[in-house]
Amino acid sequence: MKILVLNGSPKIEKSDTLHITRAFLEGMSEAAPQDVHIIHAVDLHVEYCSGCFACMRNGGTCVHDDDMKDILGEILESDLLVLSFPLYCYGMPAPLKAVIDRILPLSSMAMRKVGDRYAHVGQADFSRLRYLMICGCGFPNSRRNFEPAVMQFELMFPQRRTAITVPESPMFNAPEAAAVTEPRLALVRKAGRQYAETGGIDAGLLAEICSPMIPEEQYAAIVNRGA
């Protein structure tokens, strides 16, 4: 499987969330060989979308001449698109948002009704693509934190998508937390194997991965001691 990972963290390789993503990819590789390319959004030259819609009228050519042309080409060649990012203001970090805004050339101005909403008709065939969102946050729980990011992901990619949201993710960069982070990463690897083999993740396993690793009050107290 050809996998394109868009890492949205400005921390690049030191990203808390990237620990989770790499464990998932390791699990996939245990099931079958995978062709993985990780791109760090912060390293790209990507202009902001100007909203001119020229790309949607002229077959997908953007007025900006930057790295997005190659990114779009790689997206269309991939089987799985992974968005890996930490939660910033209940959404994705700006470098990744700039990239996502610029996937507009994959759509045309034409729209059609899909269920109870309207969506743009694609200009390219990416029907084989699957989508995975892996998002971590520094809060000790998932409630009323991840919902905006998950909703945006679901609206952007209504088909063949899976979201993994992990609270307390700064612990993955803390060696002293290995007693709780290593078992959690083992579960993530298990989910990766399952995803590679079946195209999905068992609901019970997903819920366990997305739950706090230590009690919420204990995590908050630890964070507050260093604040």
C-alpha positions as CSV (number, residue, x, y, z in Angstrom):
1,M,0.0,0.0,0.0
2,K,1.3,3.5,-0.8
3,I,0.8,5.7,2.2
4,L,1.3,9.5,2.3
5,V,1.6,11.0,5.7
6,L,1.1,14.8,6.2
7,N,2.6,15.6,9.5
8,G,1.1,18.9,10.7
9,S,3.2,19.4,13.8
10,P,5.7,22.3,13.7
11,K,7.9,20.1,16.0
12,I,8.5,17.9,13.0
13,E,10.1,14.6,14.2
14,K,9.7,15.7,17.9
15,S,5.9,15.7,17.5
16,D,4.0,14.0,20.3
17,T,1.4,12.8,17.8
18,L,4.0,11.4,15.4
19,H,4.9,8.7,18.0
20,I,1.3,7.5,17.7
21,T,1.4,7.6,13.9
22,R,4.7,5.8,13.6
23,A,3.4,3.0,15.9
24,F,0.3,2.7,13.7
25,L,2.5,2.5,10.6
26,E,4.7,-0.1,12.3
27,G,1.6,-2.2,12.9
28,M,0.6,-1.9,9.3
29,S,4.1,-3.0,8.2
30,E,3.8,-6.1,10.4
31,A,0.8,-7.2,8.4
32,A,2.3,-6.4,5.0
33,P,5.1,-4.3,3.4
34,Q,4.0,-0.6,3.1
35,D,5.4,2.2,1.0
36,V,5.4,5.2,3.4
37,H,6.3,8.8,2.7
38,I,6.1,11.3,5.5
39,I,6.0,15.0,4.6
40,H,6.3,17.7,7.2
41,A,3.9,20.5,6.3
42,V,6.1,23.1,8.0
43,D,9.0,22.4,5.6
44,L,6.8,23.0,2.5
45,H,6.5,26.1,0.4
46,V,2.8,26.4,0.2
47,E,1.1,29.7,-0.4
48,Y,-2.3,30.4,1.2
49,C,-5.3,29.6,-1.0
50,S,-6.5,32.9,-2.5
51,G,-10.1,31.7,-3.1
52,C,-10.0,32.7,-6.8
53,F,-11.4,29.2,-7.8
54,A,-9.3,29.3,-11.0
55,C,-8.2,25.7,-10.3
56,M,-11.8,24.6,-10.2
57,R,-12.5,26.1,-13.6
58,N,-9.4,25.3,-15.6
59,G,-8.9,21.6,-14.9
60,G,-7.0,21.8,-11.6
61,T,-4.2,24.3,-12.3
62,C,-3.5,26.6,-9.4
63,V,-2.3,30.2,-9.9
64,H,0.4,29.6,-7.2
65,D,3.6,27.8,-8.4
66,D,4.8,26.1,-5.3
67,D,5.1,22.6,-3.7
68,M,1.4,21.8,-3.8
69,K,1.6,20.6,-7.4
70,D,3.8,17.7,-6.3
71,I,1.7,17.1,-3.2
72,L,-1.5,16.8,-5.2
73,G,0.2,14.4,-7.6
74,E,1.4,12.3,-4.7
75,I,-2.1,12.3,-3.1
76,L,-3.6,11.0,-6.3
77,E,-1.0,8.2,-6.5
78,S,-1.5,7.1,-2.9
79,D,-3.8,4.5,-1.4
80,L,-4.0,6.0,2.1
81,L,-3.7,9.6,3.1
82,V,-2.8,10.1,6.8
83,L,-3.2,13.5,8.5
84,S,-1.1,13.4,11.7
85,F,-1.3,16.5,13.8
86,P,-1.6,17.9,17.4
87,L,-4.7,19.8,18.3
88,Y,-4.3,23.5,17.9
89,C,-7.2,25.7,19.0
90,Y,-9.5,22.7,18.5
91,G,-8.3,22.2,14.9
92,M,-5.2,21.5,12.9
93,P,-2.0,23.6,13.0
94,A,-1.7,26.4,10.4
95,P,1.0,24.7,8.1
96,L,-1.3,21.7,7.6
97,K,-4.4,23.8,7.2
98,A,-2.6,25.7,4.4
99,V,-2.0,22.4,2.6
100,I,-5.5,21.1,3.1
101,D,-7.0,24.4,1.8
102,R,-5.0,23.9,-1.4
103,I,-6.4,20.5,-2.3
104,L,-9.2,22.5,-3.9
105,P,-7.9,21.7,-7.4
106,L,-9.1,18.1,-6.9
107,S,-12.7,19.5,-7.1
108,S,-14.7,21.4,-9.7
109,M,-17.1,24.2,-9.3
110,A,-20.0,21.8,-10.1
111,M,-21.8,20.5,-7.1
112,R,-24.3,17.7,-6.4
113,K,-26.5,16.7,-3.5
114,V,-25.1,13.9,-1.3
115,G,-27.5,12.9,1.3
116,D,-28.7,16.1,3.0
117,R,-25.8,18.3,1.9
118,Y,-24.1,19.4,-1.3
119,A,-20.5,18.6,-2.3
120,H,-18.3,19.6,-5.2
121,V,-17.8,17.1,-8.0
122,G,-14.2,15.9,-8.3
123,Q,-11.9,16.7,-11.2
124,A,-9.8,13.6,-10.6
125,D,-10.5,10.0,-9.7
126,F,-9.3,9.4,-6.1
127,S,-12.1,6.9,-5.3
128,R,-9.6,4.3,-4.1
129,L,-8.1,6.6,-1.5
130,R,-8.7,5.9,2.2
131,Y,-8.2,8.6,4.9
132,L,-6.8,8.4,8.4
133,M,-6.7,11.2,10.9
134,I,-4.4,10.7,13.9
135,C,-4.6,13.6,16.4
136,G,-3.2,14.1,19.9
137,C,-3.9,16.8,22.4
138,G,-2.4,17.9,25.7
139,F,-5.7,17.8,27.6
140,P,-6.5,14.8,29.8
141,N,-9.7,13.9,28.1
142,S,-11.4,13.7,24.7
143,R,-14.7,15.3,25.6
144,R,-15.3,18.8,24.0
145,N,-11.8,18.9,22.6
146,F,-11.5,16.8,19.4
147,E,-15.0,17.3,18.1
148,P,-14.3,20.3,15.7
149,A,-11.3,18.6,14.2
150,V,-13.2,15.3,13.7
151,M,-16.2,17.1,12.2
152,Q,-14.0,18.9,9.7
153,F,-12.2,15.6,8.8
154,E,-15.5,13.8,8.3
155,L,-16.9,16.6,6.1
156,M,-13.8,16.7,4.0
157,F,-13.6,12.9,3.6
158,P,-17.1,11.5,4.0
159,Q,-16.1,8.0,2.8
160,R,-13.5,5.4,3.8
161,R,-12.2,7.4,6.7
162,T,-11.0,6.6,10.3
163,A,-10.2,9.0,13.1
164,I,-7.9,8.3,16.1
165,T,-7.9,10.9,18.8
166,V,-5.5,10.5,21.8
167,P,-5.6,12.7,24.9
168,E,-2.5,13.2,27.2
169,S,-0.3,12.8,24.1
170,P,2.7,14.9,25.5
171,M,3.5,11.8,27.6
172,F,4.7,10.0,24.5
173,N,7.8,12.4,24.6
174,A,8.4,11.7,28.3
175,P,10.7,8.7,28.9
176,E,9.5,8.6,32.5
177,A,6.0,7.8,31.3
178,A,7.0,4.7,29.4
179,A,5.1,2.4,31.8
180,V,1.8,3.8,30.4
181,T,2.8,5.0,27.0
182,E,4.4,1.7,25.8
183,P,1.3,-0.4,26.4
184,R,-0.7,2.3,24.6
185,L,1.6,2.3,21.6
186,A,1.3,-1.5,21.6
187,L,-2.4,-1.1,21.2
188,V,-1.8,1.4,18.4
189,R,0.4,-1.1,16.6
190,K,-2.3,-3.7,17.0
191,A,-4.8,-1.3,15.4
192,G,-2.4,-0.7,12.5
193,R,-2.1,-4.4,11.9
194,Q,-5.9,-4.7,12.0
195,Y,-6.3,-1.8,9.7
196,A,-3.9,-3.2,7.1
197,E,-5.7,-6.6,7.2
198,T,-9.3,-5.5,7.3
199,G,-9.5,-1.8,6.4
200,G,-10.9,-0.9,9.8
201,I,-10.3,-0.9,13.5
202,D,-12.5,-2.7,16.1
203,A,-14.6,-0.2,18.0
204,G,-13.5,-1.5,21.4
205,L,-9.8,-1.3,20.5
206,L,-10.3,2.2,19.1
207,A,-12.1,3.3,22.2
208,E,-9.3,2.0,24.4
209,I,-6.7,3.8,22.3
210,C,-8.6,7.1,22.5
211,S,-9.1,6.9,26.3
212,P,-6.8,8.6,28.9
213,M,-3.7,6.7,29.8
214,I,-3.8,7.8,33.5
215,P,-6.6,9.3,35.5
216,E,-7.6,12.8,34.3
217,E,-7.0,14.4,37.7
218,Q,-3.6,12.8,38.1
219,Y,-2.5,14.0,34.6
220,A,-3.8,17.6,35.2
221,A,-1.9,17.7,38.5
222,I,1.3,16.6,36.9
223,V,0.9,19.3,34.2
224,N,0.0,22.0,36.7
225,R,3.1,21.2,38.8
226,G,5.3,22.2,35.8
227,A,3.2,25.1,34.7
